[in-house]
Amino acid sequence: MSHPRIAAFARLANGNAEPLQAIEGQATGLGRTMHGVVYDEVHDEIVVTNPFAEAILFFSANASGEEPPLRVIQGSKTYLNRPDTLAVDPIHNEVFVPLRNLGAVLVFPRDGNGNIAPLRILYGPKTQLKPNRLAVDPVNDLLVVGNIDPPALMVFNRTDQGDVPPKTIITGPKADIGAVQAVRVYPPRKQIIAAITDSRVFQTGGGGQIPFIGVWNYTDHGDVAPKAIIQGPDSGLKRPRGVALNAEKKEIYVVDMRRNALLTFSWPEIF
């Protein structure tokens, strides 16, 4: 059985490569099913949730071995309920956490520690939230949510709170948004990049569902097909669960849980 750890690899690593460093062990407070590891390059920190401990953990990016977190947000005041993923806004010093069980997005101070209340909560029937994944754009002041029900990509203002409807919603058969497993944004081109599984339109000959990585614009609304896509047998995608962008190298990195692998794609046309 695998054990909880965060591993860092060289960018050009290939095959059965050894990690350059790994955070693991009881003192780290890590738990299984970590689906939202984020690197904060401004503050040189790694941020991750522990859904079983209902906590947000902050580590030094240089941490290795059984090194404890720098800070932990945890406790009854937080309203954290099995947090699965998160996003970090290093410019405004905030952490965004989607909670599909509560139909809400919680926002915490990035430098927060202990049993603290959220700064803001996005919640209510107008929001239509059952959030699974999200990404924040601190440059254009937007929040993009990957929603479970309805299955959609939703765009809010970054500072929205309370019962606020989304600015735009991307959903429908052309958009083919099933389960949103990862969301990233590219502020310079105002683009949304999402990993989608359980898509409804693109079917294999045997009736299975083909996952894909799709790209949409912030201003897309309604039933809009992705303007760029990675999909099909040659892509090697089986069930993508994580996405990261490297604009400098014009690459996209995808973690695939079925393959137990990290895939690197060159995708210069989206940058």
C-alpha positions in Angstrom: 0.0 0.0 0.0 1.3 3.5 -0.9 1.9 6.0 1.9 1.3 9.7 1.9 4.1 11.8 0.5 4.8 14.8 -1.7 7.6 14.1 -4.1 9.5 16.6 -6.4 11.1 15.5 -9.6 13.4 17.1 -12.1 11.5 18.8 -15.0 13.1 16.5 -17.6 12.8 13.3 -15.5 11.5 10.3 -17.5 10.5 6.8 -16.7 11.1 5.2 -13.3 12.9 8.3 -12.0 13.9 9.0 -8.3 12.5 12.1 -6.7 14.8 15.0 -5.9 13.1 15.3 -2.5 10.1 13.9 -0.7 8.1 15.1 2.3 6.8 12.0 4.1 6.3 10.6 7.6 4.1 10.9 10.6 5.4 14.4 11.7 4.3 15.9 8.4 0.6 15.5 9.1 0.0 14.4 5.5 -2.9 12.1 4.7 -4.0 10.0 1.7 -6.2 11.3 -1.1 -4.3 14.6 -1.4 -5.7 15.9 -4.7 -4.6 19.5 -4.5 -0.9 20.1 -4.0 0.0 23.8 -4.8 3.4 25.4 -5.1 3.4 29.1 -4.0 6.4 30.4 -6.0 6.1 33.9 -4.4 6.6 32.6 -0.9 8.4 29.4 -1.8 5.9 27.2 0.0 4.0 24.0 -0.7 0.3 24.0 0.3 -1.9 20.9 0.6 -5.1 19.7 2.3 -5.6 16.8 4.6 -9.3 15.8 4.2 -9.2 13.3 7.1 -7.8 15.8 9.5 -9.9 18.6 7.9 -6.8 20.8 7.7 -4.7 23.0 5.4 -0.9 22.4 5.7 1.9 24.8 4.7 5.4 23.5 4.1 8.7 25.1 3.1 9.4 24.2 -0.5 12.8 22.9 0.7 11.2 20.6 3.2 12.3 16.9 3.0 11.7 13.8 4.9 9.7 13.9 8.2 9.6 17.7 8.4 6.5 19.2 10.1 4.5 21.9 8.4 5.2 25.6 9.0 1.5 26.3 9.7 -1.7 24.4 10.0 -5.2 25.8 9.6 -7.5 23.4 11.5 -10.4 23.5 13.9 -14.1 24.2 14.5 -14.0 27.8 13.5 -12.7 27.0 10.0 -15.8 25.1 8.8 -13.5 22.8 6.9 -15.3 19.6 5.9 -13.2 17.0 4.1 -11.3 19.6 2.1 -9.9 17.9 -1.0 -8.2 20.6 -3.1 -7.3 24.3 -2.9 -5.9 27.3 -4.7 -3.4 29.9 -3.5 -3.5 33.6 -4.4 0.1 34.7 -3.4 -0.6 38.4 -4.4 -3.5 39.0 -2.1 -2.3 36.4 0.4 -5.4 34.2 0.3 -6.2 30.5 0.1 -9.4 29.3 -1.6 -10.9 25.9 -0.6 -13.9 24.3 -2.4 -16.2 22.2 -0.3 -18.7 20.2 -2.4 -20.3 18.7 0.7 -21.3 22.2 1.9 -21.8 23.8 -1.5 -19.4 26.5 -0.6 -16.0 28.1 -1.3 -14.0 29.2 1.9 -11.3 31.8 1.7 -8.6 32.0 4.4 -5.5 34.2 4.9 -2.5 32.6 3.4 -0.4 33.3 6.6 -3.2 32.0 8.9 -2.5 29.4 11.5 -4.6 27.4 13.9 -8.3 27.5 14.5 -9.3 30.6 12.5 -12.5 31.6 10.8 -12.7 32.1 7.0 -12.2 35.7 5.6 -15.1 35.1 3.2 -17.6 32.4 2.3 -19.2 32.0 -1.2 -22.4 30.1 -0.5 -26.1 30.0 -1.3 -28.7 28.9 -3.9 -27.8 31.7 -6.5 -24.2 30.4 -6.6 -25.3 26.9 -7.8 -22.2 25.7 -6.1 -21.2 22.0 -5.7 -17.5 22.8 -6.2 -15.0 20.1 -6.9 -12.0 22.1 -8.1 -11.1 25.8 -8.5 -8.4 28.2 -9.6 -7.9 31.9 -8.8 -6.6 34.6 -11.1 -5.2 37.4 -8.9 -4.3 39.5 -12.0 -7.8 39.7 -13.5 -9.5 39.3 -10.1 -11.5 36.2 -11.1 -12.3 32.8 -9.5 -12.9 29.8 -11.7 -14.8 26.9 -10.2 -15.1 23.3 -11.5 -18.6 22.3 -10.4 -20.1 18.8 -9.9 -23.9 19.6 -10.1 -24.6 21.1 -12.5 -21.4 19.9 -14.2 -19.9 23.2 -15.3 -17.0 25.7 -15.2 -18.2 28.8 -13.4 -16.5 32.2 -13.3 -17.0 34.5 -10.2 -15.3 37.7 -9.1 -12.4 36.9 -6.9 -13.8 38.8 -3.9 -17.4 37.5 -4.3 -19.0 36.3 -1.0 -22.4 35.2 0.2 -25.2 34.3 -2.3 -23.8 35.6 -5.6 -24.6 34.1 -9.0 -21.6 33.3 -11.3 -20.6 35.8 -14.0 -20.5 33.1 -16.6 -21.3 29.3 -16.8 -19.8 26.9 -19.3 -21.9 23.8 -19.6 -23.8 21.6 -22.2 -23.1 18.8 -24.7 -20.6 20.8 -26.8 -18.6 21.8 -23.7 -18.8 18.1 -22.7 -17.9 18.8 -19.1 -18.4 15.7 -17.0 -16.4 15.6 -13.8 -13.9 18.5 -13.5 -10.7 16.9 -12.0 -8.4 19.9 -12.2 -8.7 23.6 -13.1 -5.9 26.1 -14.0 -5.9 29.6 -15.4 -3.6 31.4 -17.6 -4.1 35.1 -16.9 -2.1 36.6 -19.8 -4.5 35.1 -22.3 -7.5 34.9 -20.0 -7.9 31.2 -20.4 -9.2 28.3 -18.4 -7.5 24.9 -18.6 -9.4 22.0 -17.2 -9.0 18.2 -16.9 -12.3 16.5 -17.6 -13.3 12.9 -17.0 -16.7 11.2 -17.4 -17.3 13.2 -20.5 -20.7 12.5 -22.1 -20.2 13.1 -25.8 -16.8 11.6 -26.8 -17.3 7.8 -26.5 -15.0 4.9 -27.2 -16.2 2.0 -29.3 -16.9 0.0 -26.2 -19.0 2.7 -24.6 -16.4 4.0 -22.2 -15.7 7.7 -21.7 -12.6 9.4 -23.0 -11.0 12.0 -20.7 -9.5 15.2 -22.0 -7.7 18.5 -21.2 -9.7 21.4 -22.6 -9.1 25.1 -23.0 -11.8 27.8 -22.8 -11.8 31.6 -22.6 -13.0 33.5 -19.5 -15.8 35.1 -21.5 -17.2 31.8 -22.8 -20.8 31.3 -21.7 -23.2 28.5 -22.2 -22.6 25.5 -24.4 -19.2 26.3 -25.8 -16.8 23.6 -27.0 -13.2 23.9 -25.9 -11.0 25.8 -28.4 -8.1 23.4 -27.8 -8.0 19.9 -26.6 -5.7 17.0 -25.6 -7.6 13.7 -26.0 -7.5 10.2 -27.5 -5.4 7.0 -27.2 -2.2 8.7 -28.3 -2.4 11.2 -25.5 -2.0 8.4 -22.9 -4.7 10.0 -20.7 -6.8 7.6 -18.6 -8.0 9.6 -15.6 -6.2 12.9 -15.2 -6.4 14.4 -11.7 -3.9 17.2 -11.6 -2.7 19.9 -14.0 0.2 22.4 -13.8 1.4 24.9 -16.4 4.9 26.0 -17.3 4.5 29.1 -19.5 8.2 29.6 -19.9 8.8 26.2 -21.4 5.3 26.2 -23.0 4.5 22.8 -21.3 1.6 21.3 -19.4 2.0 18.6 -16.7 -0.8 16.2 -16.0 -0.9 13.6 -13.2 -2.9 10.6 -14.2 -4.3 8.4 -11.3 -5.0 5.3 -13.5 -1.5 5.3 -15.0 0.1 6.3 -11.7 2.2 8.7 -13.8 3.1 12.3 -14.5 2.7 13.2 -18.2 4.4 16.2 -19.9 2.9 17.8 -23.0 4.4 20.5 -25.2 1.4 22.8 -26.0 2.9 26.1 -27.3 -0.4 27.2 -29.0 -2.2 27.9 -25.7 0.6 30.1 -24.3 
